[in-house]
């Protein structure tokens, strides 16, 4: 079974070669067939050239370029449309998600689930962000009727038909597990490793929580 990894990229040039090498190591060790779709979201730091260089040396790597910086949801949507595998993996491109967790997520998926989320139980980074994240996850779980500890975790594994049946816009990428649950898909969550950011700073600030809550209420109101 072939697996497609969809990886949004926005100014992550220094992380990309290392990430591709880690992915190749994990999938090679497990004997898994895969391809990697890097979706560049308007990078200005040479990320495009970095992916193009990787793709020249590895036919499993593809590049999709967004016409302009459009946000993570749009980048993921483009990647999902290009993925032709029955199973899709998403993860961030900044090396904080650990590819070594992918086999465990796949094993959980094989137990009869449609989507398996990562849970950064020992999340690295700024303490305020951790506190806000805990509050956010508790509120979302209560309102959506599904207990999830880490809605914003980038590493997820799911059957491709899950995202084919979900309309994504604004910042709804974070709510894929909630949207899937609302449509009757079986969702699970397992603990994953979370690493300190190796290069540069996070591109997401506290303000994203206000946008995320607005999208949640919009979704719940539509229901």
C-alpha positions in Angstrom: 0.0 0.0 0.0 1.4 3.4 -1.0 1.4 6.3 1.4 1.4 10.0 0.5 3.0 12.5 2.8 1.7 16.0 2.4 4.0 18.6 3.9 3.2 22.3 3.8 6.3 24.5 3.5 6.7 28.2 4.3 10.3 29.4 4.7 11.7 26.1 6.0 14.7 25.8 3.7 17.2 24.7 6.3 14.9 21.9 7.6 14.0 20.2 4.3 17.0 18.1 3.5 17.1 16.7 7.1 13.4 16.0 7.1 13.5 14.2 3.7 16.4 12.1 5.0 14.6 11.2 8.2 11.4 10.2 6.3 13.5 8.0 3.9 15.2 6.3 6.8 11.9 5.5 8.6 10.0 4.3 5.5 13.0 2.3 4.3 13.4 0.6 7.6 9.7 -0.3 7.6 9.7 -1.3 4.0 6.8 1.1 3.1 6.1 2.5 -0.3 5.6 6.3 -0.2 5.8 9.6 -1.9 6.3 13.1 -0.5 4.4 16.1 -1.7 6.0 19.3 -0.5 3.5 22.2 -0.9 5.4 25.5 -0.9 3.2 28.3 0.3 4.9 31.3 -1.1 8.4 30.9 0.5 11.0 33.6 0.0 14.0 31.9 1.6 15.0 29.4 -1.1 12.7 26.6 0.0 11.5 26.0 -3.5 15.0 25.5 -4.8 15.8 23.2 -1.9 12.8 20.9 -2.7 13.6 21.0 -6.4 17.1 19.8 -5.6 15.8 17.0 -3.4 13.3 16.0 -6.2 16.1 15.7 -8.7 17.8 13.0 -6.6 14.6 11.2 -5.4 11.7 10.5 -7.7 9.4 10.0 -4.7 9.6 13.7 -3.9 7.2 16.2 -5.6 6.8 20.0 -5.4 3.5 21.9 -5.6 3.8 25.7 -5.6 1.0 28.0 -4.4 0.6 31.1 -6.5 1.0 33.2 -3.4 1.1 32.8 0.4 -2.3 31.4 1.1 -2.1 29.7 4.5 -1.7 26.2 5.8 -5.3 25.1 5.0 -5.0 26.1 1.4 -1.6 24.4 1.1 -2.9 21.2 2.6 -6.0 21.3 0.4 -3.7 21.5 -2.7 -1.6 18.6 -1.4 -4.6 16.4 -0.7 -5.9 17.0 -4.2 -2.6 15.8 -5.6 -2.2 12.8 -3.4 -3.2 9.6 -5.1 -2.6 7.1 -2.2 -5.3 5.5 -0.1 -3.5 6.8 3.1 -2.2 10.3 3.7 0.3 11.5 6.4 0.5 15.2 7.3 3.3 16.7 9.4 5.0 20.0 9.7 8.3 20.8 7.8 10.1 22.4 10.7 11.5 19.1 12.2 9.5 19.4 15.4 7.3 16.4 14.3 9.2 13.1 14.5 8.9 10.8 11.4 9.7 7.9 13.8 6.1 8.2 15.1 4.6 7.5 11.6 4.7 3.7 11.9 2.9 3.8 15.2 0.2 6.1 13.8 -0.2 3.7 10.8 -0.5 0.7 13.1 -3.3 2.5 15.1 -5.0 3.3 11.8 -5.0 -0.4 10.9 -7.0 -1.2 14.0 -10.1 0.1 12.2 -9.8 3.9 12.6 -10.2 6.3 9.7 -8.0 9.1 11.2 -5.3 9.0 13.9 -4.0 12.3 15.4 -0.7 12.9 17.2 -0.8 14.2 20.8 2.3 16.1 21.9 1.9 15.1 25.6 5.3 16.6 26.4 5.2 19.6 24.1 8.3 21.7 23.8 8.3 25.5 23.6 6.9 28.6 25.3 4.9 27.9 28.4 2.1 30.5 27.6 1.5 28.7 24.3 1.1 25.4 26.1 -1.4 26.9 28.5 -3.4 28.5 25.7 -3.3 25.2 23.8 -4.6 23.2 26.8 -7.5 25.7 27.2 -8.2 25.7 23.5 -8.3 21.9 23.3 -10.6 21.6 26.3 -13.1 24.0 24.8 -13.0 22.4 21.4 -13.5 19.0 22.9 -16.4 20.1 24.9 -18.2 21.9 22.1 -17.4 19.3 19.4 -18.3 16.3 21.5 -15.0 14.5 20.9 -12.1 14.3 23.4 -8.9 15.4 21.8 -5.8 16.6 23.7 -4.0 18.3 20.8 -6.1 19.6 17.9 -3.2 21.6 16.5 -0.7 18.7 16.3 0.6 18.7 12.7 1.3 14.9 12.5 -1.8 12.9 11.5 -2.5 9.8 9.5 -5.8 9.2 7.7 -7.6 7.4 4.9 -7.7 9.7 1.8 -11.5 9.5 1.5 -11.7 11.4 4.9 -10.4 14.6 3.4 -12.1 14.1 0.0 -15.4 14.5 1.9 -14.4 17.6 3.9 -14.5 21.1 2.6 -11.5 23.0 4.0 -11.3 26.8 4.1 -9.9 29.6 6.3 -8.0 27.8 9.2 -10.2 24.6 9.2 -7.2 22.4 8.7 -6.8 22.2 12.4 -10.4 20.8 12.7 -10.0 17.9 10.3 -10.4 15.4 13.2 -13.5 17.3 14.5 -15.0 17.5 11.0 -14.2 13.8 10.4 -15.9 12.8 13.7 -19.0 14.8 12.8 -19.3 12.8 9.5 -19.1 9.5 11.3 -15.5 8.6 10.8 -13.6 6.8 13.6 -10.9 9.1 15.1 -8.2 8.1 17.5 -5.2 9.8 19.2 -1.8 8.6 20.4 1.1 10.3 22.1 3.9 11.4 19.8 7.4 12.9 20.3 7.7 16.6 20.0 11.1 18.2 19.4 12.4 21.7 19.9 12.4 23.9 16.8 15.9 23.7 15.3 15.8 26.6 13.0 14.2 30.1 13.2 11.1 30.9 15.2 7.5 29.7 15.0 5.4 31.5 12.5 2.3 31.1 14.5 1.4 33.6 17.3 -1.3 33.8 20.0 -3.6 35.5 17.5 -4.2 32.3 15.7 -6.5 31.1 18.5 -9.0 33.9 17.9 -9.2 32.8 14.2 -9.5 29.2 15.2 -12.3 29.9 17.6 -14.1 32.0 15.0 -13.9 29.1 12.5 -15.1 26.6 15.2 -18.2 28.6 16.0 -18.9 29.1 12.3 -18.8 25.4 11.8 -20.9 24.6 14.8 -23.5 27.2 13.8 -23.8 25.6 10.3 -24.5 22.3 11.9 
